[in-house]
Amino acid sequence: MMNHTIKTESEARLEELLRSPQDAYAILQLPSGDMNRGRIFLSYDELRRQGGKPEFQHYSAIYTGVPPRLNDRNRILESLYEQFNLSHPADFKGRSLSVSDIVLMKIHGQMSSHY
């Protein structure tokens, strides 16, 4: 008998990002609940001041997509921030993009993460 591992929706989204032959991004958010209370809207600087760091295993990949065709990462990030705060896609079920969220980007085959 074969052992089949069932992927979570978050794991499937991350795999989609990693396997994408084109530029792609994923939005990671901390799930609501007691475990993350007080961290959901905590900036990176404040998290570090409190002796913490972003812990990937606490996040869920809630959305993936193809980034806008812009020339640099900062402009792409600004565009995504605006899109997911002002006019997010109809199938987006997360919170507005916040300081505690992570955007993973794969641009020209290079991965980067932005808190």
Backbone hydrogen bonds, N-H to C=O, Kabsch-Sander energy under -0.5 kcal/mol:
donor,donor_aa,acceptor,acceptor_aa,energy
4,H,2,M,-0.7
6,I,4,H,-0.5
7,K,5,T,-0.6
12,A,8,T,-2.3
13,R,9,E,-2.0
14,L,10,S,-2.2
15,E,11,E,-2.4
16,E,12,A,-2.2
17,L,13,R,-2.1
18,L,14,L,-2.5
19,R,15,E,-2.4
20,S,16,E,-1.0
20,S,17,L,-0.5
24,A,106,K,-1.9
25,Y,65,G,-2.3
26,A,104,L,-2.3
27,I,63,Y,-2.7
28,L,26,A,-0.5
28,L,102,I,-3.2
29,Q,60,S,-2.4
36,N,33,G,-0.8
37,R,33,G,-0.7
37,R,34,D,-0.8
39,R,36,N,-2.7
40,I,36,N,-1.2
42,L,39,R,-1.6
47,L,43,S,-2.6
48,R,44,Y,-2.5
49,R,45,D,-2.3
50,Q,46,E,-1.7
51,G,48,R,-1.9
52,G,47,L,-2.8
56,F,54,P,-0.7
58,H,55,E,-2.6
59,Y,56,F,-1.8
60,S,29,Q,-2.4
62,I,27,I,-2.7
62,I,60,S,-0.8
63,Y,27,I,-1.1
65,G,25,Y,-2.0
70,L,68,P,-1.7
76,I,72,D,-2.0
77,L,73,R,-3.1
78,E,74,N,-2.4
79,S,75,R,-2.2
80,L,76,I,-2.6
81,Y,77,L,-2.7
82,E,78,E,-2.3
83,Q,79,S,-2.6
84,F,80,L,-2.8
85,N,82,E,-1.1
86,L,82,E,-2.7
87,S,82,E,-0.7
87,S,83,Q,-0.9
92,F,89,P,-1.8
93,K,91,D,-0.5
97,L,84,F,-1.0
100,S,40,I,-0.6
101,D,98,S,-1.4
102,I,28,L,-2.3
103,V,114,H,-2.7
104,L,26,A,-2.6
104,L,102,I,-0.6
105,M,112,S,-2.9
106,K,24,A,-3.2
107,I,105,M,-0.6
107,I,110,Q,-2.3
110,Q,107,I,-2.1
111,M,109,G,-0.5
112,S,105,M,-2.1
114,H,103,V,-1.8
